[in-house]
Amino acid sequence: MFRNISEKKYIPKPNISRSVNGLKGLFPLLIFSLIIPMIAQEEGDELGTEVVNIVKPYTPAISDAFKVKETPLLNDSVTTTKKKVSYSIFSVPVASTFTPAKGKATTVEKAKPIKLYDNYATLGFGNYTAVLGEFYSNFQISRTDNAGLYFKHNSSQGGIDGVLLENKYYDTSLDGNYTSRQKDMSYDINAGIEHQIFHWYGLNGFFDTDSTNFFETIDPKQTYFSAYISGDIALDESVFEEGKVKLRYLGDGFSSSEFNFTAQPEFLIPLAEFNLKITAELDYLSGKFERDYFNSGNGIEYSYLNLGVTPALVYVNEDLTISLGAAVVLGLDTKGGSTDFFIYPQVNMSYRLVDELLIAYGGVEGGLRQNTYYNFKTDNPFVSPTLMVMPTSQLYNAFGGLKGKLSNTVGYNIRASYGNEENKALFLINSYKGRLPDLEGYENGNSFGIIYDDVNTLDIFGELKVEVSEKFILGIKANFYSYSMTDQPEPWNLPDIKASVFSNFNITEKVYGGASIFYVGKREDFFSATQIGLPTIPVNEIVTLDAFIDVNLHLGYRVNERLSIFARGSNLLSDNYEKWLFTPVQGMQGLAGATYKFDW
């Protein structure tokens, strides 16, 4: 029944885990084997006794356990070498009745590109025998060079109600340009000529249809001829940033002449946190008139040379821009033999308070402004060829304001300024000499001269621009002025208010138009008349010119990409207002025409 452990045979050491599990499996069998004999003993005969001799009790021993490797290394005759298995796919085509629907791209509306033409011609006709003609042509010389030619003619045969003298006008100009844009520089050359005819038709109240026909002997014609040539050059990545030069000539029908040459180089020197900007200026003016207004026997000659340099430190960051500088100018009156030295402030700054919504700006500026015969006749074509021409010194002009956007479509600008000018030029009507023989056409109280005075000006400016859409734009702006004179009793021919409303609109893709309204407040002029040749006593009085409103409208229709027709209406209130004393304008004016675009 029991082994004798004294025998020297190999006995495997039991595995504890397996022994325990084995006992768990034998325990039910042991119970079952004990119960069965007991049941059998109850049913059968009694069991006899049996003697069992125990030689030695079994004492099991537990040896150290060894970890079994997860992947044991087998080395027996049963283990065979693993064979390489190769795979292959047997492809069989399967017929399919599924037909996918073709994808359809979403349609994107694209704006039709605007066809640009190199040339266009405009011709229009209106009442008062008005003629408008324009022609522009552009020539592509190379990839970087272009040349252009522009011709313009605007004329009217007059016919203003109640005007006794000839009042037609004629304005024709021809301009050409050459532009080159290279890799590191660009430059352009411009030249042009202009021919104009105006008439001093503004007779005063001493002439009327019931009086003698003395006015029929007056020849009020004035002719202007001007020519210019100019150039502009700009360099990239250079201390020399830009340079401009211009030479202009003006002559008239009374042997007057004027030459004006200007040059303005600009330099930019980068510093650590600032940029040093230096602007130099040379302005030379020379001109003459055959006589003065009172025909004292002496002509009028003038010649001025202004030399200036303006250094300024410029600082720019995301929100703040500051320019601190001063203009130093040497003014030479080469005819009068005098020399003046000026220093003017040149300070500008702006600060972005709330992104683009609110920007505050301000500064103080000054400078020596060269007045010219050309500029005087451009502002007032009825000036006489007997002017005293001299520069105006603006000692300072302090300004400040706010600008920005109320929304993406509404912009605004509010500014207030106060300035002081020495020798400010003011237009003043010339004296009426009476009905004398051998008078020039401008000596009948129908032309304007220049008078100078020191003027302080307060200017309140406001502007509002609304871009409702690409189809409608509306703008409103106004200036309110207050003047303080030194010698003159009134700021002659300067209005107290100027305002305008303008709009552009596209009704459809083919119909477009625009409108503008101008308002100019009252002005004062001083009318005087000598006793010579007059049947009445001399006159010296201040005359107030009424404020006026000028309403203008234009409409156009695009027949196709090349041809469009248009109609324009001016002074639609039909008011023969006086922009200048005794010089009424044409009443309601209408003009219609067409524009044709083309390529050569």
Secondary structure, 3 states (H helix, E strand, C coil): CCCCCCCCCCCCCCCHHHHHHHHHHHHHHHHHHHHHHHHHHHHCCCCCCCCCCCCCCCCCCCCCCCCCCCCCCCCCCCCCCCCCCCCCCCCCCCCCCCCCCCCCCCCCCCCCCCCCCCEEEEEEEECCCEEEEEEEEEEECCCCEEEEEEEEEEEECCCCCCCCCCCCEEEEEEEEEEEEECCCEEEEEEEEEEEEEEECCCCCCCCCCCCCHHHHHCCCEEEEEEEEEEEEEEECCCCEEEEEEEEEEEEECCCCEEEEEEEEEEEEEECCCCEEEEEEEEEEEEEEECCCCCCCCCCEEEEEEEEEEEEEEEEECCCEEEEEEEEEEEEEECCCCEEEEEEEEEEEEEEEEECCCEEEEEEEEEEEECCCHHHHHHHCCCECCCCCCCCEEEEEEEEEEEEEECCCCEEEEEEEEEEEEEEEEEEEECCECCCCCCCCCCCECCCEEEEEEEEEEEEEEEEEEEEEECCEEEEEEEEEEEEEECCCCCCCCCCCEEEEEEEEEECCCCEEEEEEEEEECCEEEEEEECCCCCCCCCEEEEEEECCEEEEEEEEEEECCCCEEEEEEEECCCCCCCEEECCEECCCCEEEEEEEEEECC
